[in-house]
């Protein structure tokens, strides 16, 4: 039986390399095109992704800063699991690499960035922070955006989409140029376009680097749970800290 061009018992997806554009991202772009092509035929798997993200945001609102990092890690696991289920050899490597979250069979790395909440003209996503080793966009990136979907981009595909953050060291990527790259028409918005956005060049659409999905919005709750609380409770339930367990209290 053939499914998405693969034998049913196939465990590894092979894909043609895209030699166009900046050769620095050959493996990353080839993976992205194969990933989105395969996933586009998997409606059930698409729904699992949406449900998993929705459950994550329902349990852990990204309002508290602590949860933002934890939820980001969960999204990395969701995308890594998706790729492996589709037959790609992909490893989650965020535990020992700072620059990459996912690693391809070739050794090339991918970063994963998520933004939950409806985008605006001024929306930007942090690529590197002032504590990082570099302020350059050197890693191919998978983006997960509320109400938009999942897309891939790199500094070769969107060379003029980045903006230096207020600290002068961190680097952001603007959302609107990414939408142009993916062939997504930005929604109508009121108000004047930010000055810095008007100075950016919009990339030409490149097919194959995006899949439209109804990624859910963040859950705004009055009493959000912190991701560290259940971890702390699990540790205290080890049997070694009975007095601390007795005094445990959920964060408010």
C-alpha positions in Angstrom: 0.0 0.0 0.0 1.3 3.5 -0.9 0.5 6.5 1.3 1.7 9.9 0.3 4.2 8.4 -2.1 5.6 6.0 0.5 5.2 2.3 1.0 3.0 1.6 4.1 6.0 -0.1 5.8 8.4 2.7 5.1 10.0 4.2 8.1 12.1 6.9 6.6 11.0 9.6 4.2 13.4 10.5 1.4 13.1 13.8 -0.2 14.7 15.7 -3.1 17.0 18.5 -2.1 16.1 22.0 -3.2 19.3 23.5 -4.6 17.8 26.9 -5.4 18.7 29.9 -3.3 21.2 30.0 -0.5 22.9 26.6 -0.3 23.5 27.2 3.5 19.9 25.9 4.1 19.7 23.1 1.5 18.9 20.3 4.0 16.5 22.4 6.1 14.5 23.5 3.0 14.4 20.0 1.6 13.0 18.7 4.9 10.5 21.6 5.2 9.1 20.9 1.7 8.9 17.1 2.4 7.4 17.7 5.8 4.6 20.1 4.6 3.9 17.9 1.5 3.4 14.8 3.7 1.5 16.5 6.4 -0.9 18.1 3.9 -2.3 14.6 3.2 -2.7 13.7 6.8 -5.9 15.3 8.0 -6.1 13.1 11.2 -2.5 14.0 12.1 -3.2 17.7 11.5 -6.1 17.5 14.0 -3.9 15.8 16.5 -1.5 18.7 16.3 -4.3 21.2 16.8 -5.7 19.3 19.7 -2.3 18.9 21.4 -1.6 22.6 21.1 -5.1 23.5 22.4 -4.7 21.2 25.4 -1.3 22.7 26.1 -2.6 26.2 26.1 -5.7 25.3 28.0 -3.6 23.8 30.8 -0.8 26.4 30.8 -1.7 29.9 29.8 1.3 31.7 28.3 0.6 34.8 30.3 3.1 33.9 33.1 6.7 34.1 31.7 7.6 30.8 33.2 4.9 29.0 31.1 6.1 30.6 27.8 9.4 28.7 27.9 7.7 25.5 29.0 5.0 25.7 26.3 7.7 26.4 23.7 9.4 23.2 24.7 6.1 21.3 24.3 5.6 22.7 20.8 9.1 21.5 19.9 8.1 18.0 21.1 4.8 18.2 19.1 6.6 19.1 15.9 9.4 16.5 16.4 6.8 13.8 17.0 4.9 14.9 13.9 8.0 14.6 11.8 8.8 11.2 13.1 5.3 10.0 12.6 5.6 11.1 9.0 8.7 9.0 8.6 11.4 11.6 9.0 14.5 10.9 11.1 14.3 13.9 13.4 15.6 14.3 17.0 14.6 16.7 19.7 17.9 18.2 20.8 17.0 21.2 22.8 18.3 19.6 26.0 21.9 19.9 24.9 21.9 22.4 22.0 21.2 26.1 22.4 21.0 27.0 18.7 18.7 24.2 17.5 15.6 22.5 18.8 15.3 19.8 16.2 18.1 18.0 14.4 17.8 16.3 11.0 19.5 13.1 9.9 22.1 15.1 8.1 23.0 17.0 11.3 21.4 20.2 10.2 19.4 22.0 12.9 16.0 23.7 13.0 14.7 26.2 15.5 11.1 26.2 16.6 9.2 29.5 17.3 5.6 29.8 18.4 3.4 32.9 18.8 0.0 32.6 20.3 -2.4 35.5 20.0 -3.7 37.2 16.8 -1.0 38.9 14.9 -0.9 42.6 14.0 1.2 44.7 11.7 3.7 45.3 14.5 4.0 41.6 15.5 7.5 40.4 15.8 9.0 37.1 16.9 12.2 36.9 18.9 14.9 34.9 17.0 17.9 35.5 19.2 18.3 37.2 22.5 21.1 39.3 24.0 22.3 36.3 26.0 22.9 34.3 22.8 26.2 33.9 21.0 25.1 35.8 17.9 22.6 38.3 16.7 22.3 36.7 13.3 19.6 34.5 11.9 21.7 31.4 11.2 19.2 28.6 11.8 16.3 27.5 9.6 13.1 28.0 11.6 9.7 26.5 11.9 7.0 29.0 13.0 3.7 28.1 14.6 1.3 31.0 14.5 -2.2 31.4 15.9 -4.9 31.5 13.2 -2.3 31.1 10.5 -0.6 27.7 10.5 2.9 26.3 10.5 5.6 27.6 8.2 9.3 27.5 7.5 11.6 30.4 6.8 15.3 31.3 6.9 17.5 34.3 6.3 17.9 33.3 2.6 14.2 33.1 1.9 13.3 36.2 3.9 16.6 38.2 4.0 15.0 41.6 4.8 12.5 40.4 7.4 14.5 40.9 10.6 14.6 43.9 12.9 17.0 44.6 15.7 15.3 44.7 19.1 15.3 47.6 21.5 18.4 46.3 23.4 20.5 46.6 20.2 21.6 43.0 20.5 18.5 40.8 20.2 17.0 40.0 16.8 13.4 39.8 15.8 11.6 38.6 12.6 8.5 40.5 11.5 5.4 38.4 11.0 4.1 40.3 7.9 7.1 39.4 5.7 6.7 35.8 6.7 3.1 35.8 5.6 4.2 37.2 2.2 6.8 34.4 1.9 4.1 31.8 2.6 1.6 33.3 0.2 -0.8 34.2 3.0 -2.7 37.5 2.6 -2.4 39.5 5.8 -5.8 40.2 7.3 -7.3 43.7 7.1 -6.2 45.9 10.0 -6.9 49.4 11.1 -4.3 52.0 12.0 -1.1 53.2 10.4 1.7 50.8 9.4 4.7 51.0 11.7 7.6 53.0 10.3 10.1 50.1 10.7 7.8 47.8 8.8 7.5 50.2 5.9 11.2 50.0 5.5 11.3 46.2 5.1 11.3 44.5 1.7 8.6 41.9 1.3 9.9 38.5 0.0 8.3 36.9 -3.0 6.0 33.9 -2.2 7.8 30.6 -2.2 5.5 27.5 -2.5 6.0 24.5 -0.3 7.1 26.1 2.9 3.7 26.5 4.7 0.6 24.6 5.8 -2.5 26.4 6.8 -3.9 25.2 10.1 -6.3 26.7 12.6 -3.7 27.0 15.4 -5.6 27.9 18.5 -5.2 31.2 20.5 -3.8 31.3 23.9 -6.2 30.6 26.8 -6.6 33.6 29.0 -7.5 32.4 32.5 -7.9 34.3 35.8 -5.9 31.8 37.8 -3.2 30.3 35.4 -1.3 27.2 36.4 2.5 27.3 36.5 4.3 24.4 34.8 6.7 24.1 37.7 4.0 23.3 40.2 3.3 19.7 39.1 7.0 19.1 38.8 7.6 20.3 42.3 4.7 18.2 43.6 6.1 15.1 41.8 9.5 15.6 43.5 7.9 16.1 46.9 5.9 12.9 46.4 9.1 10.9 46.1 8.9 10.0 49.7 12.0 11.9 50.8 10.3 15.1 51.8 7.1 14.3 53.8 7.0 17.6 55.7 7.5 19.7 52.6 4.8 17.6 50.8 2.4 18.4 53.6 3.0 22.1 53.2 2.8 22.1 49.4 0.6 24.8 47.9 -0.4 25.4 44.3 0.8 28.8 43.0 -1.8 31.6 42.7 
